[in-house]
Amino acid sequence: MTQALTPVINNKPKMLTIPQLEATGILPGRAIRRLISEGKISCVTVGNRRYVNFTRFCEYLNSGAGEE
C-alpha cells in the first residue's frame, strides 16, 4: 500500500531527503542535486543528509522556472 505524498503534515513542512524525492519519480537525483548546487532550490543539511521542502520544490517546478 502506497501513501500519497502530502506537502504539509500538522502545519509542518514535508521535508524529504534526495533519495526520497527521487523515489517520487518527479526528477532523478542527479537533477535534484544540480538544482541545489545552482541555488535554484534550497535545502537543509543535517549531518550528511540534505532535506528539501517538498512544497517549495513542487512550487518551483509548477512555476516553470526551469523551462527555456
N, C-alpha and C positions, 0 to 999 in steps of 0.2 A: 504494500500500500504506500503510495507516494503522498507526501504532504505538499499542498500548494504553498508557494512562497508568498508570504505576506510582507509588505515593506515595513510595517510598524507593529510591534508587539507590546501591548500595555504602555503605549506612549514612549517606547524606547525604540531607537532605530535598529533595523535589522542589519547587523554587521556580518559580512561573510569574508572568509579567507579567499585567497585567489583560487585554490583548488575547488572550493565550494562554489564559487562564482562560475568557474569554468564548467562545473558539473551541470549547471542550469542549461548549458547549450547555447547561451547567448553569444559569447565570444570565446575563442581559445585563450588559454593562459598567457601565451606569448603576447597577444594583442593587449590584454589587460595590463600586463607588466609594462608594455611600451607606453600606454596611455598614462600610467602612473609616473614613469620616468620623464615623460614630456610635460608633466604637470597639468594634464587635461582633466584628470580625476584625482581626487585626494584619497589618502589612506591614513590609517593609524597603525604604527608599527609597535608591536608588543613582543619583545624578545626577537625571534627570527621570523615571526609571522606578521603579515600585513593584512589588515582588515579594511574592507571597502564598504561604505554605506550603500546598501542595495537601492534605497530610494533615490539617492542622488545619482547613482550610476545609471539607473533607468531613465531619470530625467535628462541626463546628459545625452543618452542615446536617442531619446524621443525628440530632443531639441534639434537634431540634425546637424550638430556641431561638427561631426566628423565627415560630413559629405563635402565633396569638392564642387 
